[in-house]
Amino acid sequence: MGEYDAVWVFIISLVFVSFYIYIEARPKGSNLFGNISETISRFFRKR
């Protein structure tokens, strides 16, 4: 199994990179990190 470690790393990184490119290539741009920070700040906001 050790001889396939590089293949597994390549496949996993390919999944993450393709997900990131898909998010960034949307027509109105990316708001992924903006949405995450907005959600966190809304969760911790005082009422």
N, C-alpha and C positions, 0 to 999 in steps of 0.2 A: 504493500500500500504506500510505502514511502516514496516510491518512484513516481507516484501520481500527484504529489503535493503541489507542484507547480501548476498542474492542470486545474486542480481544485481552486487554487488562489486565483488563477486567470478567470475561471468561470464565475466565481463569486464577485470579483471586481468588475467583470463585464456586466453582471446584473445591476450592480450599484451605479455604474457609469451610465448604462443605458437608461435607467430610471431617472437619473439626474438630467441627462440630455432631453428626455421626454418632457420633464417638468419645465426646463428652461426654454424649450422650443415651442411652447404654446403661443398662440397668436397675441394675446394681450400681455405676454411676459410672465415672469415668475413672481409669485408672491408666497412661495412656500415658507421661507424663513420669516417673512413678515406675518404670515398667518399664525405661525407657531408662537412668535413673540406676542402677538396680539391676544392669542388664547391664554397664554400664561399670565399676561398682565391683567386680563379681564378676570381671571380666576383669583388673583391676589388683590384686586381692587377693593378699596374700602367702600362700604355701602352707605 
